[in-house]
Amino acid sequence: MALELAWYDIVCFGIVGVAFVGALWVLWMNEGASIRKFETMYESLLITQPDNEVVVTVLPSGHVSTSQLWTSCWVGLHPFWLLLTRFLSFVIMVLFLAWDVVKYDASIFIYYTEWTFTLVIIYFAMGTIVSAYGCWKFNSRATTEYVKQTNGSVKLQSHYAKEEFQQRAGFLGYLMQTTYQTCAGAVILTDIVFWGVIVPFLSISHLRLNMLMGCMHALNAVFLLLDTALNNLPCPWFRFSYFVIWSCVYVIFQWVIHACGFPWWPYPFLELNTKWAPLWYFCLAVIHIPCYGVYFLIVKTKDTLLYRLFPHAFLRPN
């Protein structure tokens, strides 16, 4: 890209800039607003519960309780099985990433594939830690919750251990949930571009179809879908914005390293030295919607269909 800018470069900057600012605006409007008309229970994972007894009135869209981070959507399924799934997914994906680095060296992290693959590994790492802690709490019976009716209001009471768990899991739980939903869109985008564009139409040396690349562009989705089939995490639409920000950060990273003299583009459709660049960038921006939409529909179908088929065995997120 050097430092010379053409009109089509400015248009590309504008497309990414609008997407980035728009995503931030959506998050500002929806992500656990600090001012609400009603008092709520642990309303945002960014804000820890101040007291050990609060009145539950309205829960915001996308609310995630600490127990949802490590419990399953299947009634009676011990949290250990979710822990085992996350741990094995983490170990297997780390081994494949190590294989990738050994084969191609650390320069492979210039590709969006490795960014997304690493992000999924980080999600499973956080999930393993949270699930392990949840299993310990589950087995120790220290987080027992009970509900009582008082003057028409539902109150939740808990032991100090539960309150301490909420405070400790607040930031990690928020980070884990947003990472999960970022992975949801990024994995679909990565696999669609690889199997639908790169393999049949492009010739990229690092991304040639072989056992390693085939597995990396399949296992990322398989393990994430397996976790989705077991976990009890919601999937609110507005966290699509994190996926958009993730991709914008990657594109900006590419611009920066090329401005600093990096000689080649990992993907031809990111090149700026063509008048077709704005069209490519616009298409890449638009494709984020169906990519996240596919995973959003998978989660909603799971919550709706499985609840109807197994009303006594399936626990639908709040």
MITORNU-232715 format. One record per residue (C-alpha): x, y negated, z negated; residue in one letter. Coordinates in steps of 0.02 Angstrom, whole numbers, plus 50000, padded with zeros to 5 digits. Each point is the difference from the previous one (the first is absolute). Example, Ala and Ser with C-alpha at 12.3 -4.5 7.8 and 13.67 -1.06 7.14 Angstrom:
BEGIN
506155022549610A/500694982850033S/
END
This chain:
BEGIN
500005000050000M/501494988549963A/499434982449952L/499164995050163E/498124999949988L/498745000950141A/498154996349991W/499575018449987Y/501155001749849D/499024986349913I/498375009050040V/500685016149924C/500534990649844F/498264992849990G/499155017050015I/501045007349858V/499834984149897G/498104999850015V/499915018549954A/501134997349849F/499094984649935V/498305008050035G/500485015449899A/500564989249854L/498364990450007W/498975016149995V/500995006049850L/499794983249913W/498125001050024M/499785018249949N/501435006849895E/499504999749817G/499514981649984A/500394993549828S/498414989549987I/498335009150000R/498294996449931K/499935016249904F/501215008249880E/500635016450071T/501005014749941M/501834998850052Y/499464990850154E/501664999650091S/501475011649990L/501044984349990L/499164995149836I/500135011549850T/498555002549881Q/500174987849855P/498855008449876D/499555017749959N/498144997250026E/499174990550143V/498284999050077V/499835007750172V/498914990150119T/500674999150178V/501515008650072L/500804992050152P/500235008750165S/501605010049998G/500065001549810H/501115014449946V/500065006249822S/501615007549935T/499255017449992S/499574999350186Q/501854999150040L/500325017749938W/498335009049995T/499245009750144S/498364996950089C/499595018249966W/499175002949832V/500945012549893G/501604999450104L/501464998049882H/501074984450036P/501505011750012F/499485005150176W/500024982050060L/501694998049915L/500665015550087L/499354994150169T/500814983049982R/501645006949936F/500175012950140L/499534986950130S/501324988449928F/501375013350001V/499635006350176I/499924982550074M/501634995049914V/500845015250078L/499384995350174F/500554982049977L/501725005949943A/500095011150155W/499554984850105D/501374989349921V/501325013750017V/499565002650183K/499864981850055Y/500874990249858D/499244985649901A/499624990050157S/498385009950014I/499224987949876F/499824987550141I/498495010250056Y/498224997749936Y/499875019049986T/501325000549864E/499264984949913W/498315008549990T/500735017049956F/500974992149857T/498444990749941L/499045016449991V/501435007549900I/499914985249879I/498125002949981Y/500265018349957F/501404995349880A/498844988049908M/498595012750009G/501115013449924T/500494988649855I/498214994649966V/499325017750017S/501335006849882A/499544987049871Y/498165003450029G/500245018749976C/500874996649835W/498574988849945K/498715012550061F/500795014349905N/500274990049842S/498184994350000R/500594982949947A/498994990250126T/498255005949954T/498684987550050E/498244999649936Y/498514989550048V/498674993049885K/498464989850035Q/499844983649901T/498664987150031N/499815005150182G/501874998050035S/501185014150039V/501604999049899K/501575009850026L/501085004249849Q/501685008350003S/501475004449891H/501564989449997Y/500875012750112A/498784996350141K/500214981349980E/501885002050000E/499875010950157F/499004986450090Q/501284986849958Q/501425010950055R/499155005750161A/499344982850047G/501354994450120F/500515017650054L/498195004650031G/499714984450106Y/501605003350097L/499555018350025M/498254995950065Q/500594986850122T/501425011250060T/498755014050029Y/498904989050109Q/501484992650093T/500595017750038C/498255004550060A/500064987850144G/501875000750034A/500025019050016V/498574999950126I/500834985950099L/501705008850000T/499295016750059D/498854992550131I/501424989750076V/501195014849995F/498855013450071W/498964988550112G/501294987750067V/501825004649966I/499985018750038V/499034999250166P/500554983050068F/501614993649920L/501785006349988S/500754995649830I/501525010349953S/499665000649814H/498165003850022L/500145014150127R/498835014249958L/500945013249902N/499695010149843M/500544986149883L/499004986150083M/498495011350024G/499995004749816C/500264982249940M/498534993950106H/498875013949936A/500475003049819L/499764981849953N/498165001150046A/499755017949939V/500674996549824F/499054983649985L/498375008250056L/500295014249877L/500224987449860D/498424991050058T/499045016349993A/500465001949817L/500174982549928N/498664988749929N/500624983550071L/498794987950086P/500374992250169C/499304982250006P/500064991950171W/500894984049947F/501615009149955R/500215002350186F/500904983549978S/501495008549918Y/500215010750155F/499994984450109V/501294991549888I/501095015650005W/500044999850190S/500294981250005C/501495001849885V/500735013350115Y/499784989050153V/500774985049912I/501455011249948F/500275004250183Q/499994981650049W/501264995649865V/501275013450044I/499864995850185H/500234981549963A/501585005349907C/500655009150155G/499305017749992F/500085005750183P/498525011550031W/498175002649953W/499435016449922P/498344998750092Y/499824992150174P/498324992449956F/500824988949867L/501164991450123E/499784981250014L/500934996850164N/498495003250110T/498424990450043K/499015015649958W/500564999349817A/498454990449938P/498865013350076L/501005013949916W/499984991149833Y/498154996550011F/499655018450039C/501105005449854L/499054988249885A/498305006350058V/500475018549986I/500244997949813H/498114998949981I/499565017350070P/501545007849919C/499454994849827Y/498195003050049G/500365018350037V/500685003149826Y/498654989349920F/498675010850085L/500895015949944I/499934994449819V/498194994150012K/499495016250086T/500855009849862K/499124990049864D/498295001050083T/499965017150082L/500875009949864L/498934991849867Y/498435005550093R/500655017650029L/500715002449825F/499074988049884P/500535009349843H/501805003250049A/500504983850087F/500314983849906L/499764984650109R/501064984649957P/499064985549922N/
END
